[in-house]
Amino acid sequence: MSIQDRQVEDRLGEAGVRYTGGRRLVVAALERSDGPLSAAELHRELVGKVPVSSLYRTLSVLEEAGVVEPHHGARGVTRYEIAEWLAGHHHHLVCGNCGAVEDIELPRRLELRLEHLVGQASALSSFSAKGHSLEVDGLCARCA
Protein backbone atom coordinates (compact mmCIF):
# COMPACT_ATOMS: atom_id res chain seq x y z
CA MET A 1 0.00 0.00 0.00
CA SER A 2 1.41 3.38 -1.02
CA ILE A 3 1.72 6.34 1.34
CA GLN A 4 -1.08 8.06 -0.58
CA ASP A 5 -3.31 4.96 -0.21
CA ARG A 6 -2.70 5.03 3.55
CA GLN A 7 -3.61 8.72 3.67
CA VAL A 8 -6.84 8.08 1.73
CA GLU A 9 -7.68 5.10 3.92
CA ASP A 10 -7.09 7.20 7.05
CA ARG A 11 -9.23 10.07 5.74
CA LEU A 12 -12.07 7.72 4.81
CA GLY A 13 -11.76 5.97 8.18
CA GLU A 14 -12.15 9.33 9.93
CA ALA A 15 -15.39 9.76 7.96
CA GLY A 16 -16.53 6.27 9.00
CA VAL A 17 -16.14 4.88 5.48
CA ARG A 18 -14.18 1.85 4.23
CA TYR A 19 -11.60 2.10 1.46
CA THR A 20 -13.14 -0.56 -0.77
CA GLY A 21 -11.68 -2.07 -3.92
CA GLY A 22 -13.92 0.06 -6.13
CA ARG A 23 -12.87 3.23 -4.32
CA ARG A 24 -9.21 2.23 -4.73
CA LEU A 25 -9.75 1.79 -8.48
CA VAL A 26 -11.35 5.24 -8.81
CA VAL A 27 -8.58 6.91 -6.80
CA ALA A 28 -5.93 5.09 -8.87
CA ALA A 29 -7.57 6.18 -12.15
CA LEU A 30 -7.62 9.79 -10.99
CA GLU A 31 -3.98 9.55 -9.89
CA ARG A 32 -2.96 8.35 -13.38
CA SER A 33 -4.84 11.11 -15.16
CA ASP A 34 -3.22 14.25 -16.61
CA GLY A 35 -6.16 16.29 -15.33
CA PRO A 36 -9.65 16.08 -13.83
CA LEU A 37 -11.98 13.42 -15.26
CA SER A 38 -15.76 13.36 -15.60
CA ALA A 39 -17.80 10.43 -14.32
CA ALA A 40 -18.28 9.32 -17.95
CA GLU A 41 -14.51 9.40 -18.59
CA LEU A 42 -13.89 7.44 -15.39
CA HIS A 43 -16.56 4.92 -16.39
CA ARG A 44 -14.87 4.38 -19.78
CA GLU A 45 -11.54 3.84 -18.04
CA LEU A 46 -13.01 1.46 -15.45
CA VAL A 47 -15.49 -0.37 -17.67
CA GLY A 48 -16.14 -3.84 -16.30
CA LYS A 49 -14.42 -2.99 -13.01
CA VAL A 50 -16.77 -0.48 -11.35
CA PRO A 51 -20.49 -0.35 -12.21
CA VAL A 52 -21.73 3.12 -13.14
CA SER A 53 -24.10 3.26 -10.14
CA SER A 54 -21.21 2.44 -7.80
CA LEU A 55 -19.02 5.00 -9.55
CA TYR A 56 -21.41 7.86 -8.75
CA ARG A 57 -21.74 6.73 -5.11
CA THR A 58 -17.97 6.39 -4.87
CA LEU A 59 -17.38 9.89 -6.23
CA SER A 60 -19.91 11.27 -3.75
CA VAL A 61 -18.28 9.47 -0.80
CA LEU A 62 -14.77 10.50 -1.86
CA GLU A 63 -15.91 14.11 -2.31
CA GLU A 64 -17.63 14.23 1.09
CA ALA A 65 -14.47 12.86 2.74
CA GLY A 66 -12.31 15.46 0.97
CA VAL A 67 -10.34 12.91 -1.05
CA VAL A 68 -11.46 14.26 -4.43
CA GLU A 69 -12.45 17.76 -5.52
CA PRO A 70 -15.12 18.51 -8.11
CA HIS A 71 -14.55 21.10 -10.82
CA HIS A 72 -17.68 22.43 -12.47
CA GLY A 73 -16.55 23.22 -15.96
CA ALA A 74 -17.67 24.02 -19.44
CA ARG A 75 -21.00 22.69 -20.65
CA GLY A 76 -22.07 21.85 -17.09
CA VAL A 77 -19.75 18.84 -16.89
CA THR A 78 -18.33 18.12 -13.45
CA ARG A 79 -14.84 16.66 -13.44
CA TYR A 80 -13.07 15.18 -10.43
CA GLU A 81 -9.48 15.08 -9.34
CA ILE A 82 -7.47 14.05 -6.31
CA ALA A 83 -7.68 16.73 -3.61
CA GLU A 84 -4.87 19.26 -3.39
CA TRP A 85 -3.75 18.02 0.06
CA LEU A 86 -2.83 14.72 -1.64
CA ALA A 87 -1.82 15.77 -5.15
CA GLY A 88 -0.18 19.14 -4.56
CA HIS A 89 -1.11 22.62 -5.70
CA HIS A 90 -1.69 23.13 -9.43
CA HIS A 91 -3.89 24.91 -11.96
CA HIS A 92 -5.86 23.94 -15.06
CA LEU A 93 -5.84 24.59 -18.79
CA VAL A 94 -9.39 24.07 -20.12
CA CYS A 95 -10.16 23.50 -23.79
CA GLY A 96 -13.33 25.32 -24.79
CA ASN A 97 -13.79 23.06 -27.80
CA CYS A 98 -13.39 19.46 -26.59
CA GLY A 99 -13.60 20.10 -22.84
CA ALA A 100 -10.22 18.52 -22.03
CA VAL A 101 -8.68 19.73 -18.78
CA GLU A 102 -4.93 19.60 -18.29
CA ASP A 103 -3.12 20.11 -14.98
CA ILE A 104 -0.31 22.65 -14.94
CA GLU A 105 2.10 23.37 -12.12
CA LEU A 106 3.57 26.86 -12.23
CA PRO A 107 7.24 27.54 -11.51
CA ARG A 108 7.67 28.93 -7.98
CA ARG A 109 8.33 32.52 -9.11
CA LEU A 110 5.10 32.59 -11.15
CA GLU A 111 3.13 31.00 -8.31
CA LEU A 112 4.43 33.72 -5.97
CA ARG A 113 3.34 36.42 -8.45
CA LEU A 114 -0.10 34.82 -8.69
CA GLU A 115 -0.39 34.69 -4.88
CA HIS A 116 0.51 38.38 -4.78
CA LEU A 117 -2.20 39.18 -7.36
CA VAL A 118 -4.75 37.14 -5.39
CA GLY A 119 -3.86 39.15 -2.31
CA GLN A 120 -4.25 42.43 -4.16
CA ALA A 121 -7.58 41.39 -5.69
CA SER A 122 -8.86 40.21 -2.31
CA ALA A 123 -7.88 43.47 -0.64
CA LEU A 124 -10.10 45.40 -3.07
CA SER A 125 -13.15 43.92 -1.33
CA SER A 126 -11.72 43.38 2.17
CA PHE A 127 -11.82 39.67 1.39
CA SER A 128 -9.58 37.23 3.22
CA ALA A 129 -8.33 34.72 0.64
CA LYS A 130 -7.52 31.23 1.94
CA GLY A 131 -6.26 29.81 -1.33
CA HIS A 132 -6.65 30.07 -5.08
CA SER A 133 -6.99 28.10 -8.26
CA LEU A 134 -6.50 29.29 -11.79
CA GLU A 135 -8.33 27.98 -14.84
CA VAL A 136 -7.12 29.20 -18.20
CA ASP A 137 -9.69 28.84 -20.99
CA GLY A 138 -8.52 28.31 -24.55
CA LEU A 139 -7.87 25.56 -27.07
CA CYS A 140 -5.77 22.45 -26.49
CA ALA A 141 -3.09 21.44 -29.01
CA ARG A 142 -5.49 18.99 -30.73
CA CYS A 143 -8.20 21.60 -31.23
CA ALA A 144 -5.94 24.55 -32.07
Protein Blocks (a to p, Z undefined) as FASTA:
>chain_A
ZZklmmmmmmmmmnopacdfklmmmmmmmmmpgbdcdfklmmmmmgokacfklmmmmmmm
mmmnomaccdddehhiacddddfklnopadddddfknopacdddddfklmmmmmmmmmmm
mmmnopacfbdcdddddddfklZZ
